[in-house]
Amino acid sequence: MTGTRLELLTRMHEQDPADAFCRYAIAQEHAKAGRTDEALHWFDATLEADADYCYAFFHKAKVLQAAGRLDDAIATLRTGLDRARASGDGHAAGEISGLLTELGA
């Protein structure tokens, strides 16, 4: 297959629109390229497909932080921390807690 990583991920998404990992990877590609609105859309789409995809909360918060939307980032992290704890994902809970602390929340 040829094309950019985003193009490949988009084709994969077309083949399996419910795949949360693919949605997450698309969000990450947009985030890396500085496309805030697109990244946020795809992180939300990830969480729509799988509410326990805890790293989507973490990376969505990082995008919000970079955009200067600290209150939104903190709210996202708090929701993500609740989900991580509820799903038993201690590693994600630890990273989310760390970012909350870094943001002074």
PyMOL commands that place a pseudoatom at each C-alpha (Angstrom):
pseudoatom trace, name=CA, resn=MET, resi=1, chain=A, elem=C, hetatm=0, pos=[0.000, 0.000, 0.000]
pseudoatom trace, name=CA, resn=THR, resi=2, chain=A, elem=C, hetatm=0, pos=[1.137, 3.495, -0.709]
pseudoatom trace, name=CA, resn=GLY, resi=3, chain=A, elem=C, hetatm=0, pos=[0.096, 6.826, 0.721]
pseudoatom trace, name=CA, resn=THR, resi=4, chain=A, elem=C, hetatm=0, pos=[0.535, 8.769, 3.891]
pseudoatom trace, name=CA, resn=ARG, resi=5, chain=A, elem=C, hetatm=0, pos=[-0.158, 7.214, 7.251]
pseudoatom trace, name=CA, resn=LEU, resi=6, chain=A, elem=C, hetatm=0, pos=[-3.357, 9.276, 7.507]
pseudoatom trace, name=CA, resn=GLU, resi=7, chain=A, elem=C, hetatm=0, pos=[-4.512, 8.049, 4.097]
pseudoatom trace, name=CA, resn=LEU, resi=8, chain=A, elem=C, hetatm=0, pos=[-3.872, 4.458, 5.112]
pseudoatom trace, name=CA, resn=LEU, resi=9, chain=A, elem=C, hetatm=0, pos=[-5.700, 4.920, 8.387]
pseudoatom trace, name=CA, resn=THR, resi=10, chain=A, elem=C, hetatm=0, pos=[-8.630, 6.542, 6.605]
pseudoatom trace, name=CA, resn=ARG, resi=11, chain=A, elem=C, hetatm=0, pos=[-8.905, 3.530, 4.286]
pseudoatom trace, name=CA, resn=MET, resi=12, chain=A, elem=C, hetatm=0, pos=[-8.754, 1.203, 7.277]
pseudoatom trace, name=CA, resn=HIS, resi=13, chain=A, elem=C, hetatm=0, pos=[-11.482, 3.244, 8.969]
pseudoatom trace, name=CA, resn=GLU, resi=14, chain=A, elem=C, hetatm=0, pos=[-13.662, 2.967, 5.869]
pseudoatom trace, name=CA, resn=GLN, resi=15, chain=A, elem=C, hetatm=0, pos=[-13.299, -0.830, 6.044]
pseudoatom trace, name=CA, resn=ASP, resi=16, chain=A, elem=C, hetatm=0, pos=[-14.139, -0.976, 9.767]
pseudoatom trace, name=CA, resn=PRO, resi=17, chain=A, elem=C, hetatm=0, pos=[-15.798, 2.255, 10.944]
pseudoatom trace, name=CA, resn=ALA, resi=18, chain=A, elem=C, hetatm=0, pos=[-16.352, 0.913, 14.477]
pseudoatom trace, name=CA, resn=ASP, resi=19, chain=A, elem=C, hetatm=0, pos=[-12.643, 0.278, 15.139]
pseudoatom trace, name=CA, resn=ALA, resi=20, chain=A, elem=C, hetatm=0, pos=[-11.737, 2.502, 18.089]
pseudoatom trace, name=CA, resn=PHE, resi=21, chain=A, elem=C, hetatm=0, pos=[-7.980, 2.042, 17.598]
pseudoatom trace, name=CA, resn=CYS, resi=22, chain=A, elem=C, hetatm=0, pos=[-8.201, 3.284, 14.021]
pseudoatom trace, name=CA, resn=ARG, resi=23, chain=A, elem=C, hetatm=0, pos=[-10.163, 6.346, 15.142]
pseudoatom trace, name=CA, resn=TYR, resi=24, chain=A, elem=C, hetatm=0, pos=[-7.557, 6.976, 17.852]
pseudoatom trace, name=CA, resn=ALA, resi=25, chain=A, elem=C, hetatm=0, pos=[-4.698, 6.671, 15.353]
pseudoatom trace, name=CA, resn=ILE, resi=26, chain=A, elem=C, hetatm=0, pos=[-6.414, 9.136, 13.006]
pseudoatom trace, name=CA, resn=ALA, resi=27, chain=A, elem=C, hetatm=0, pos=[-6.808, 11.558, 15.932]
pseudoatom trace, name=CA, resn=GLN, resi=28, chain=A, elem=C, hetatm=0, pos=[-3.118, 11.204, 16.747]
pseudoatom trace, name=CA, resn=GLU, resi=29, chain=A, elem=C, hetatm=0, pos=[-2.126, 11.955, 13.156]
pseudoatom trace, name=CA, resn=HIS, resi=30, chain=A, elem=C, hetatm=0, pos=[-4.232, 15.128, 13.165]
pseudoatom trace, name=CA, resn=ALA, resi=31, chain=A, elem=C, hetatm=0, pos=[-2.790, 16.110, 16.546]
pseudoatom trace, name=CA, resn=LYS, resi=32, chain=A, elem=C, hetatm=0, pos=[0.785, 15.647, 15.296]
pseudoatom trace, name=CA, resn=ALA, resi=33, chain=A, elem=C, hetatm=0, pos=[-0.028, 17.865, 12.312]
pseudoatom trace, name=CA, resn=GLY, resi=34, chain=A, elem=C, hetatm=0, pos=[-1.471, 20.582, 14.555]
pseudoatom trace, name=CA, resn=ARG, resi=35, chain=A, elem=C, hetatm=0, pos=[-5.031, 20.165, 13.272]
pseudoatom trace, name=CA, resn=THR, resi=36, chain=A, elem=C, hetatm=0, pos=[-6.733, 20.739, 16.616]
pseudoatom trace, name=CA, resn=ASP, resi=37, chain=A, elem=C, hetatm=0, pos=[-10.378, 20.587, 15.553]
pseudoatom trace, name=CA, resn=GLU, resi=38, chain=A, elem=C, hetatm=0, pos=[-9.884, 17.416, 13.536]
pseudoatom trace, name=CA, resn=ALA, resi=39, chain=A, elem=C, hetatm=0, pos=[-7.919, 15.777, 16.344]
pseudoatom trace, name=CA, resn=LEU, resi=40, chain=A, elem=C, hetatm=0, pos=[-10.604, 16.614, 18.901]
pseudoatom trace, name=CA, resn=HIS, resi=41, chain=A, elem=C, hetatm=0, pos=[-13.292, 15.275, 16.582]
pseudoatom trace, name=CA, resn=TRP, resi=42, chain=A, elem=C, hetatm=0, pos=[-11.484, 11.955, 16.180]
pseudoatom trace, name=CA, resn=PHE, resi=43, chain=A, elem=C, hetatm=0, pos=[-10.692, 11.623, 19.897]
pseudoatom trace, name=CA, resn=ASP, resi=44, chain=A, elem=C, hetatm=0, pos=[-14.407, 12.116, 20.557]
pseudoatom trace, name=CA, resn=ALA, resi=45, chain=A, elem=C, hetatm=0, pos=[-15.196, 9.539, 17.866]
pseudoatom trace, name=CA, resn=THR, resi=46, chain=A, elem=C, hetatm=0, pos=[-12.798, 7.132, 19.585]
pseudoatom trace, name=CA, resn=LEU, resi=47, chain=A, elem=C, hetatm=0, pos=[-14.582, 7.576, 22.889]
pseudoatom trace, name=CA, resn=GLU, resi=48, chain=A, elem=C, hetatm=0, pos=[-17.932, 7.161, 21.182]
pseudoatom trace, name=CA, resn=ALA, resi=49, chain=A, elem=C, hetatm=0, pos=[-16.756, 3.780, 19.896]
pseudoatom trace, name=CA, resn=ASP, resi=50, chain=A, elem=C, hetatm=0, pos=[-15.146, 2.772, 23.210]
pseudoatom trace, name=CA, resn=ALA, resi=51, chain=A, elem=C, hetatm=0, pos=[-15.763, 4.860, 26.327]
pseudoatom trace, name=CA, resn=ASP, resi=52, chain=A, elem=C, hetatm=0, pos=[-12.949, 2.994, 28.100]
pseudoatom trace, name=CA, resn=TYR, resi=53, chain=A, elem=C, hetatm=0, pos=[-10.242, 3.930, 25.579]
pseudoatom trace, name=CA, resn=CYS, resi=54, chain=A, elem=C, hetatm=0, pos=[-8.550, 5.889, 28.357]
pseudoatom trace, name=CA, resn=TYR, resi=55, chain=A, elem=C, hetatm=0, pos=[-5.562, 7.178, 26.422]
pseudoatom trace, name=CA, resn=ALA, resi=56, chain=A, elem=C, hetatm=0, pos=[-7.969, 9.038, 24.149]
pseudoatom trace, name=CA, resn=PHE, resi=57, chain=A, elem=C, hetatm=0, pos=[-8.869, 11.159, 27.178]
pseudoatom trace, name=CA, resn=PHE, resi=58, chain=A, elem=C, hetatm=0, pos=[-5.188, 11.747, 27.949]
pseudoatom trace, name=CA, resn=HIS, resi=59, chain=A, elem=C, hetatm=0, pos=[-4.218, 12.762, 24.418]
pseudoatom trace, name=CA, resn=LYS, resi=60, chain=A, elem=C, hetatm=0, pos=[-7.391, 14.785, 23.874]
pseudoatom trace, name=CA, resn=ALA, resi=61, chain=A, elem=C, hetatm=0, pos=[-6.444, 16.729, 27.013]
pseudoatom trace, name=CA, resn=LYS, resi=62, chain=A, elem=C, hetatm=0, pos=[-2.928, 17.285, 25.635]
pseudoatom trace, name=CA, resn=VAL, resi=63, chain=A, elem=C, hetatm=0, pos=[-4.431, 18.769, 22.450]
pseudoatom trace, name=CA, resn=LEU, resi=64, chain=A, elem=C, hetatm=0, pos=[-6.719, 20.981, 24.524]
pseudoatom trace, name=CA, resn=GLN, resi=65, chain=A, elem=C, hetatm=0, pos=[-3.761, 22.051, 26.673]
pseudoatom trace, name=CA, resn=ALA, resi=66, chain=A, elem=C, hetatm=0, pos=[-1.746, 22.967, 23.577]
pseudoatom trace, name=CA, resn=ALA, resi=67, chain=A, elem=C, hetatm=0, pos=[-4.713, 25.015, 22.337]
pseudoatom trace, name=CA, resn=GLY, resi=68, chain=A, elem=C, hetatm=0, pos=[-4.778, 26.946, 25.633]
pseudoatom trace, name=CA, resn=ARG, resi=69, chain=A, elem=C, hetatm=0, pos=[-8.075, 25.386, 26.701]
pseudoatom trace, name=CA, resn=LEU, resi=70, chain=A, elem=C, hetatm=0, pos=[-6.948, 24.357, 30.180]
pseudoatom trace, name=CA, resn=ASP, resi=71, chain=A, elem=C, hetatm=0, pos=[-10.399, 24.141, 31.756]
pseudoatom trace, name=CA, resn=ASP, resi=72, chain=A, elem=C, hetatm=0, pos=[-11.529, 21.787, 28.991]
pseudoatom trace, name=CA, resn=ALA, resi=73, chain=A, elem=C, hetatm=0, pos=[-8.328, 19.761, 29.333]
pseudoatom trace, name=CA, resn=ILE, resi=74, chain=A, elem=C, hetatm=0, pos=[-8.857, 19.373, 33.077]
pseudoatom trace, name=CA, resn=ALA, resi=75, chain=A, elem=C, hetatm=0, pos=[-12.504, 18.364, 32.609]
pseudoatom trace, name=CA, resn=THR, resi=76, chain=A, elem=C, hetatm=0, pos=[-11.462, 15.793, 30.016]
pseudoatom trace, name=CA, resn=LEU, resi=77, chain=A, elem=C, hetatm=0, pos=[-8.808, 14.398, 32.341]
pseudoatom trace, name=CA, resn=ARG, resi=78, chain=A, elem=C, hetatm=0, pos=[-11.239, 14.127, 35.243]
pseudoatom trace, name=CA, resn=THR, resi=79, chain=A, elem=C, hetatm=0, pos=[-13.674, 12.171, 33.102]
pseudoatom trace, name=CA, resn=GLY, resi=80, chain=A, elem=C, hetatm=0, pos=[-10.816, 10.018, 31.817]
pseudoatom trace, name=CA, resn=LEU, resi=81, chain=A, elem=C, hetatm=0, pos=[-9.594, 9.349, 35.344]
pseudoatom trace, name=CA, resn=ASP, resi=82, chain=A, elem=C, hetatm=0, pos=[-13.066, 8.183, 36.374]
pseudoatom trace, name=CA, resn=ARG, resi=83, chain=A, elem=C, hetatm=0, pos=[-13.239, 5.867, 33.341]
pseudoatom trace, name=CA, resn=ALA, resi=84, chain=A, elem=C, hetatm=0, pos=[-9.729, 4.526, 33.902]
pseudoatom trace, name=CA, resn=ARG, resi=85, chain=A, elem=C, hetatm=0, pos=[-10.505, 3.716, 37.519]
pseudoatom trace, name=CA, resn=ALA, resi=86, chain=A, elem=C, hetatm=0, pos=[-13.859, 2.152, 36.629]
pseudoatom trace, name=CA, resn=SER, resi=87, chain=A, elem=C, hetatm=0, pos=[-12.281, -0.036, 33.951]
pseudoatom trace, name=CA, resn=GLY, resi=88, chain=A, elem=C, hetatm=0, pos=[-9.324, -1.008, 36.136]
pseudoatom trace, name=CA, resn=ASP, resi=89, chain=A, elem=C, hetatm=0, pos=[-6.714, 0.625, 33.909]
pseudoatom trace, name=CA, resn=GLY, resi=90, chain=A, elem=C, hetatm=0, pos=[-4.228, 1.633, 36.585]
pseudoatom trace, name=CA, resn=HIS, resi=91, chain=A, elem=C, hetatm=0, pos=[-1.513, 2.641, 34.136]
pseudoatom trace, name=CA, resn=ALA, resi=92, chain=A, elem=C, hetatm=0, pos=[-3.778, 5.093, 32.326]
pseudoatom trace, name=CA, resn=ALA, resi=93, chain=A, elem=C, hetatm=0, pos=[-5.124, 6.360, 35.660]
pseudoatom trace, name=CA, resn=GLY, resi=94, chain=A, elem=C, hetatm=0, pos=[-1.574, 7.093, 36.782]
pseudoatom trace, name=CA, resn=GLU, resi=95, chain=A, elem=C, hetatm=0, pos=[-0.689, 9.000, 33.634]
pseudoatom trace, name=CA, resn=ILE, resi=96, chain=A, elem=C, hetatm=0, pos=[-3.937, 10.941, 33.686]
pseudoatom trace, name=CA, resn=SER, resi=97, chain=A, elem=C, hetatm=0, pos=[-3.403, 11.790, 37.371]
pseudoatom trace, name=CA, resn=GLY, resi=98, chain=A, elem=C, hetatm=0, pos=[0.103, 12.973, 36.560]
pseudoatom trace, name=CA, resn=LEU, resi=99, chain=A, elem=C, hetatm=0, pos=[-1.125, 15.314, 33.859]
pseudoatom trace, name=CA, resn=LEU, resi=100, chain=A, elem=C, hetatm=0, pos=[-3.836, 16.639, 36.173]
pseudoatom trace, name=CA, resn=THR, resi=101, chain=A, elem=C, hetatm=0, pos=[-1.137, 17.422, 38.717]
pseudoatom trace, name=CA, resn=GLU, resi=102, chain=A, elem=C, hetatm=0, pos=[1.016, 19.048, 36.043]
pseudoatom trace, name=CA, resn=LEU, resi=103, chain=A, elem=C, hetatm=0, pos=[-1.931, 21.279, 35.129]
pseudoatom trace, name=CA, resn=GLY, resi=104, chain=A, elem=C, hetatm=0, pos=[-2.430, 22.216, 38.769]
pseudoatom trace, name=CA, resn=ALA, resi=105, chain=A, elem=C, hetatm=0, pos=[-5.759, 20.445, 39.169]
for i in range(1, 105): cmd.bond("trace and resi %d" % i, "trace and resi %d" % (i + 1))
show_as sticks, trace
zoom trace
